[in-house]
């Protein structure tokens, strides 16, 4: 008889077994309306398996951001594609940081919300922000030391060859804002991206990408450099008739600045990804923090 683990692995091929275990432990996996007890629980073909969205908190004051976690020091959100993370002070378009600072003012949060890292406007997914100066400095230091674990999910053209590998080169930003691979190490900055193909179909692949450095457009440039540009990328590939760039930040881990405890967050890829790749994750749900 098949196991619950088999069902979860098939539904979320990019997820680590540890994260699947956490989903079960958090009571988010329901079998016939009851919370599953373990990954090795036996299931039948007639069983109804549902993933609870408990923990994902739509907060009107944060819309269109989804609140994933908040405490006295940090706030983690899921940013939708199409929203800027931050920009110049007089920017008129909506930005994640402006939404968060308005939220902090409404909730009388004393510290100033700070931008720790960014996602391109076209990219959706997990972002962490600081809520005070001490947290800002501590989180920034972790990003500088590359101790923050960041994983992205992407759909790319073709199939990377080999199916798993590491891209390690130097990137330089041009005057038009685009980034490009350069052989001149004096002009460029080192950029390292690790990738693994999870599933392939004719003409496209579902890829798990681990970001070891965080340079502008790094993942987009790197995947294009191996002739597998991300689907829907008008800058390094083409729009492909899809409504968005098929790239999302789906895993984020860092050490809590105050407690030192490792914090781990995982979201499922956006629904559009599942529509592009058959039988792949289609639900956008938050996992429990640890």
VOKOLDREN-994310 format. One record per residue (C-alpha): residue in three letters; x, y, z. Coordinates in Angstrom, 1 decimal. Each point is the difference from the previous one (the first is absolute). Layout:
N
aa, c1, c2, c3
Ala, X, Y, Z
...
This chain:
290
aa, c1, c2, c3
Unk, 0.0, 0.0, 0.0
Unk, 1.4, 3.5, -0.9
Unk, 1.2, 2.3, 2.8
Unk, -1.0, 3.6, 0.6
Unk, 3.7, 0.9, -0.6
Unk, -0.3, -1.3, -3.6
Unk, -3.1, 2.2, -0.6
Unk, 1.8, 3.1, 1.4
Unk, 3.2, -0.7, -2.0
Unk, -2.0, -0.3, -3.2
Unk, -1.9, 3.2, 0.7
Unk, 3.0, 2.0, 1.2
Unk, 3.0, -1.4, -1.9
Unk, 2.2, 3.0, 1.0
Unk, -0.6, -0.2, 3.7
Unk, 2.4, -1.5, 2.5
Unk, -1.1, -3.0, 2.0
Unk, 0.6, 2.1, 3.1
Unk, -2.5, 2.6, -1.1
Unk, -2.6, -2.6, -0.9
Unk, 0.5, -1.5, 3.5
Unk, -0.6, 3.5, 1.5
Unk, -3.2, 0.4, -2.0
Unk, -1.3, -3.2, 1.6
Unk, 1.2, 0.9, 3.5
Unk, -1.7, 3.4, -0.3
Unk, -3.4, -1.7, -0.7
Unk, -0.2, 1.5, -3.5
Unk, -0.5, -3.3, -1.8
Unk, -3.5, -1.4, 0.4
Unk, -1.0, -3.6, -1.0
Unk, -3.8, -0.4, -0.2
Unk, -0.4, 3.1, 2.1
Unk, 2.5, -1.1, 2.8
Unk, 3.5, 1.3, 0.5
Unk, 2.6, -2.6, -1.2
Unk, 2.2, -1.4, 2.7
Unk, 3.2, -0.9, -1.9
Unk, 1.5, -0.1, -3.5
Unk, -0.1, -3.8, -0.1
Unk, -3.7, -0.1, 0.6
Unk, -1.6, -2.3, -2.5
Unk, -2.6, 1.5, -2.3
Unk, -2.5, -1.5, -2.5
Unk, -0.9, 1.3, -3.4
Unk, -3.4, 1.0, 1.2
Unk, 1.4, 2.1, 2.9
Unk, -0.6, 3.8, -0.3
Unk, 3.2, 1.9, 0.8
Unk, -0.2, 3.7, 0.6
Unk, 2.7, 2.5, 0.9
Unk, -1.2, 2.5, 2.6
Unk, 1.0, 3.7, -0.5
Unk, 0.1, 0.6, 3.8
Unk, 2.7, 2.5, 0.7
Unk, -0.2, 2.0, -3.2
Unk, -1.6, 3.2, 1.2
Unk, -1.5, 2.4, -2.5
Unk, 0.2, 3.4, 1.8
Unk, -1.9, 2.8, -1.6
Unk, 2.6, 2.6, 1.1
Unk, 2.7, -2.0, -1.8
Unk, -1.8, -0.8, -3.2
Unk, 1.1, -1.1, -2.5
Unk, 2.8, -1.4, 2.2
Unk, -0.8, -3.2, 1.9
Unk, 1.3, -0.1, 3.6
Unk, 2.0, -3.2, 0.7
Unk, 1.6, 0.8, 3.3
Unk, 0.3, 3.0, 2.4
Unk, 1.6, 0.5, 3.4
Unk, 1.7, 2.9, 1.8
Unk, 3.0, 0.0, -2.3
Unk, -0.8, -1.4, -3.5
Unk, -2.9, -0.2, -2.4
Unk, -0.1, -2.5, -2.8
Unk, -2.4, 0.5, -2.9
Unk, -0.9, -1.6, -3.4
Unk, 0.3, 2.7, -2.6
Unk, -2.0, -0.4, -3.2
Unk, 1.4, 0.4, -3.5
Unk, -0.4, 3.5, -1.3
Unk, 0.8, 1.8, 3.3
Unk, 3.2, 1.8, 0.6
Unk, 2.0, -0.8, 3.1
Unk, 1.3, 3.5, 0.4
Unk, 1.3, 2.9, -2.1
Unk, 0.9, 3.7, 0.2
Unk, -1.7, 2.0, 2.9
Unk, -2.3, 1.9, -2.4
Unk, -1.3, -3.0, -1.8
Unk, -3.7, 0.2, -0.7
Unk, -0.6, -3.6, -0.8
Unk, -0.9, -2.4, 2.8
Unk, 2.9, -1.7, 1.7
Unk, 0.3, -2.8, 2.6
Unk, 2.0, 2.2, 2.3
Unk, -2.6, 2.9, -0.1
Unk, -2.8, -2.5, 0.7
Unk, 1.9, -1.4, 3.0
Unk, 0.9, 3.4, 1.4
Unk, -3.6, 1.1, -0.2
Unk, -0.9, -3.2, 1.7
Unk, 2.5, 0.7, 2.8
Unk, -1.3, 3.5, 0.5
Unk, -3.6, -1.3, 0.2
Unk, 1.1, -2.6, 2.6
Unk, 2.2, 2.5, 2.0
Unk, 3.2, -1.9, -0.6
Unk, 2.7, 2.1, 1.4
Unk, 3.0, -1.1, -2.2
Unk, 0.4, 0.8, -3.7
Unk, -0.6, -2.9, -2.4
Unk, 3.1, -0.6, -2.0
Unk, 0.7, -1.7, -3.4
Unk, 2.3, -2.9, 0.4
Unk, 0.0, -1.5, -3.5
Unk, -2.1, 0.5, -3.1
Unk, -1.9, -2.0, -2.7
Unk, -0.3, 1.3, -3.5
Unk, -3.4, 1.6, -0.7
Unk, -0.9, -3.0, -2.2
Unk, 1.0, -2.6, 2.6
Unk, -2.3, -1.2, 2.8
Unk, 0.8, -1.6, 3.3
Unk, 1.5, 0.3, 3.4
Unk, 1.6, 3.2, 1.4
Unk, 1.1, 0.7, 3.5
Unk, 0.0, 3.6, 1.4
Unk, 1.5, 1.3, 3.3
Unk, -2.1, 1.9, 2.6
Unk, 2.8, 1.8, 1.8
Unk, 3.6, 1.1, -0.5
Unk, 1.6, -2.9, 1.8
Unk, -1.9, -2.6, -2.1
Unk, 0.9, 1.9, -3.1
Unk, 3.7, -0.2, 0.6
Unk, -0.1, -3.6, 1.1
Unk, -2.0, -1.2, -3.0
Unk, 2.1, 2.0, -2.4
Unk, 3.1, -1.6, 1.4
Unk, -1.4, -3.5, -0.6
Unk, -0.6, 0.9, -3.7
Unk, 3.5, 1.3, -0.3
Unk, 1.4, -3.2, 1.5
Unk, -2.4, -2.0, -2.3
Unk, -1.3, -2.0, 3.0
Unk, -3.6, 0.6, -1.2
Unk, -1.5, -2.9, -1.9
Unk, -2.0, 1.1, -3.0
Unk, -1.7, -2.4, -2.5
Unk, -2.0, 1.0, -3.0
Unk, -2.4, -2.0, -2.3
Unk, 0.1, 0.8, -3.7
Unk, -1.3, -1.3, -3.3
Unk, 2.6, 0.3, -2.7
Unk, 0.2, -0.6, -3.7
Unk, 1.5, -3.3, -1.1
Unk, 1.8, -2.3, 2.4
Unk, 3.3, 1.0, 1.7
Unk, 2.8, -2.3, -0.9
Unk, 1.3, -1.4, 2.4
Unk, -3.3, -0.3, 2.0
Unk, 1.7, 1.3, 3.1
Unk, 2.9, 2.4, 0.3
Unk, 1.6, 3.2, 1.3
Unk, 0.5, 3.1, -2.0
Unk, 2.9, 2.1, 1.4
Unk, 1.1, 3.0, -2.0
Unk, 0.1, 3.8, 0.1
Unk, -2.8, 2.4, -0.8
Unk, 0.1, 3.7, -0.9
Unk, -2.9, 2.4, -0.2
Unk, -0.3, 2.1, -3.1
Unk, -1.2, 3.6, -0.2
Unk, -3.5, -1.1, -1.0
Unk, -0.4, -2.0, 3.2
Unk, 0.5, -3.4, -1.5
Unk, 2.6, -2.5, 1.3
Unk, 2.3, -2.1, -2.1
Unk, 2.7, -2.6, 0.4
Unk, 3.6, 1.5, -0.3
Unk, 3.4, -1.6, -0.2
Unk, 1.5, 3.2, 1.6
Unk, 0.1, -0.8, 3.7
Unk, 1.1, 3.6, 0.8
Unk, -3.3, 1.3, -1.4
Unk, -2.3, -2.7, 1.1
Unk, -1.2, -1.5, 3.2
Unk, 0.1, -3.7, 0.8
Unk, -3.4, -1.7, -0.3
Unk, -0.8, -3.6, 0.9
Unk, -3.2, -1.9, -0.7
Unk, -0.8, -3.6, 0.5
Unk, -2.8, -1.7, -1.9
Unk, -1.7, -3.4, -0.2
Unk, -2.6, -1.1, -2.6
Unk, -3.1, -1.5, 1.8
Unk, -2.0, -0.8, -3.0
Unk, 0.1, 0.5, -3.8
Unk, -2.6, 0.1, -2.7
Unk, 0.5, 0.7, -3.7
Unk, 1.5, 3.5, -0.2
Unk, 0.1, 0.9, 3.7
Unk, 1.2, -1.1, 3.4
Unk, -1.0, 0.5, 3.7
Unk, 3.2, 1.0, 1.8
Unk, 1.0, 0.5, 3.6
Unk, 2.6, 2.7, 0.4
Unk, 2.2, 0.8, 3.0
Unk, 1.4, 3.5, 0.1
Unk, 3.5, 0.2, 1.6
Unk, 0.5, 3.7, -0.8
Unk, -2.5, 2.7, -0.7
Unk, 0.9, 2.1, -3.0
Unk, -2.4, 1.9, -2.1
Unk, -2.0, -2.3, -2.4
Unk, 2.4, -2.8, 0.9
Unk, -2.3, -3.0, -0.5
Unk, -1.5, 1.5, -3.2
Unk, 3.5, 0.6, -1.5
Unk, 1.4, -3.3, 1.1
Unk, -2.8, -2.1, -1.4
Unk, 0.1, 1.9, -3.3
Unk, 3.8, -0.5, -0.1
Unk, -0.6, -3.8, -0.2
Unk, -2.6, 0.5, -2.7
Unk, -2.9, -0.6, 2.3
Unk, -1.5, 3.4, 0.7
Unk, -2.9, 0.2, 2.4
Unk, -3.4, -0.1, -1.6
Unk, -1.6, 3.4, -0.3
Unk, 3.2, 2.0, 0.3
Unk, -0.1, 2.9, -2.6
Unk, 3.5, 1.2, 0.9
Unk, 2.1, -3.2, -0.2
Unk, -2.4, -2.2, -2.0
Unk, -3.5, 1.0, -1.3
Unk, -3.5, 0.4, 1.4
Unk, -1.1, -3.4, -1.4
Unk, -3.7, 1.0, 0.2
Unk, -0.1, -0.5, 3.8
Unk, -1.2, 2.7, 2.4
Unk, 3.0, 0.0, 2.3
Unk, 3.6, -1.0, 0.5
Unk, 0.0, -3.6, 1.2
Unk, 2.4, 0.5, 2.9
Unk, -1.0, -0.1, 3.7
Unk, 2.0, 0.1, 3.3
Unk, -1.5, -3.0, 1.8
Unk, 2.4, -0.8, 2.9
Unk, 1.7, 2.4, 2.4
Unk, 2.1, -0.9, 3.1
Unk, 1.9, 2.3, 2.3
Unk, 1.1, 0.2, 3.7
Unk, -2.3, 2.1, 2.1
Unk, 1.9, 3.2, 1.0
Unk, -1.1, -0.1, 3.6
Unk, -0.3, -3.7, 0.9
Unk, 2.5, -1.5, -2.5
Unk, -2.6, -2.7, -0.9
Unk, 0.0, -1.1, -3.6
Unk, -3.2, 1.2, -1.6
Unk, -1.3, -2.0, -3.1
Unk, -2.8, 1.0, -2.3
Unk, -1.3, -1.7, -3.1
Unk, -2.9, 0.9, -2.3
Unk, -1.3, -2.0, -2.9
Unk, 0.5, 1.4, -3.6
Unk, -2.6, 2.3, -1.4
Unk, -3.1, -1.5, -1.7
Unk, 1.3, 1.1, -3.4
Unk, 2.9, -2.4, 0.3
Unk, -2.2, -3.0, 0.3
Unk, -2.1, 1.2, -3.0
Unk, 3.2, 0.0, -2.1
Unk, 1.4, -3.3, 1.2
Unk, -2.5, -2.8, 0.2
Unk, -0.5, -1.8, 3.3
Unk, 2.3, 2.4, 1.9
Unk, -0.9, 2.1, 3.1
Unk, -2.9, 2.4, -0.6
Unk, -0.7, 1.3, 3.5
Unk, 1.6, 2.9, 1.6
Unk, 0.2, -0.8, 3.7
Unk, 2.3, 0.8, 2.9
Unk, 1.8, -2.6, 2.0
Unk, 0.5, 0.3, 3.8
Unk, 3.0, 1.9, 1.2
Unk, 2.7, -1.8, 2.0
